[in-house]
Amino acid sequence: MNPYSVRCPGKEVLKAAVAALVPKENRSSGYGLFETSFGLFWFLGSWLMGVLYGYSLPAMVTVSVVAQSIAIVCLLFLRKK
């Protein structure tokens, strides 16, 4: 493992969720889409949190909690299908 790479502790769990949600024949595309979107939204989220931190700490916390709540609802909705 590259010691200079950024680690996300829960990424392995998310990859397992991709395996559970995507049919076996489309799994490589599912992992590719996951990795691309994960990297893009990691960058955008970090940028947005930095901007909000400079503006207002309560706004940053609120946006973070709302985003995580939406993600949980989306995951629960996808698991029911």
Secondary structure, 3 states (H helix, E strand, C coil): CCCCCCCCCCHHHHHHHHHHHCCHHHHHHHHHHHHHHHHHHHHHHHHHHHHHHHHCHHHHHHHHHHHHHHHHHHHHHHHHC
